Amino acid sequence: MTAHKPTAQVLRDAAAGRPPRVGIVLGSGLADIAGFIERSVAIPYDDLPGFPVTTVEGHTGKLVIGDWAGTRVACMQGRFHVYEGHDPVDLALPIRALGGCGCEILLLTCAAGSLQEGMPPGSLVMLSDHINWSGVSPLAGRNDDSIGPRFVDLNRAYDPELRALLHESAREVSVALHDGIYIWCLGPNFETPAEIRAFRTLGADIVGMSIVPECLVARHWGMRVAAISVITNFAAGMQGELFHEETLAAGAGATPRLGRLIESFLSRLNTADSS
């Protein structure tokens, strides 16, 4: 049996005949956003077959299924990173489980550092594209043709229609939303000032240690993807010493704005589908 199927079945059972349409992944310091979800059930990752173990502070380790703005959602409170020691291929299972339980859309969130003075800490940045600086992929190894093609097209890695809806939602709730290109580094160390200068030359606007593996797996499955980063700090060489604690604090501070934005987005998604 394909590895994700037992986990997807647990999620379908928890959904009680109402499968989620949108999967949400919450990054560092953003777990409280799941509090917007109503009539919810929370499943510890320990109860999901094959799920990795979260080891990073700020990642709660529960999957919440419920309703938000008229949309059935499955929300991961915390993610997994290659820098925790996970094999990149193992990062595919949670996203495929979301796809297997019914999710057609994946909304990713994360904390990130800014390479641009015009995107200061506290900003929300929607990903328009990404650069995979790590050189690794969760799609490496034998391909499962029943899931997706061997070679995945990424021209629309971040869905243009979903991005347009997010911009409309941001205007509706008076939340400033930037566009930017994200560069994925393995971590767990923060980047050097020289690396940041190089990344800026490559065209990156923000930098982080997640998002990209999940996007790749979702696009391989056929899910539509959108992603939003909360800027927690200026990157190396643009400010003083960097600490994970400021990442958690900035994420908590952005939770109300990001929650309002996602709520408006989910509402507009329903309106767009019914029109």
Secondary structure, DSSP 8 states (H G I E B T S, - for coil): --TTHHHHHHHHHHHTT---SEEEEE-TT-GGGGGG-EEEEEEEGGGSTT-----STT---EEEEEEETTEEEEEEES---GGGT--GGGGHHHHHHHHHTT--EEEEEEEEEESSTTS-TT-EEEEEEEEETT---TT-SS--TTT--SS---TTSS-HHHHHHHHHHHHHTT--EEEEEEEE---SS---HHHHHHHHHHT-SEEESSSHHHHHHHHHHT-EEEEEEEEEEE-TTSSS---HHHHHHHHHHHHHHHHHHHHHHHHHHHHHHH-
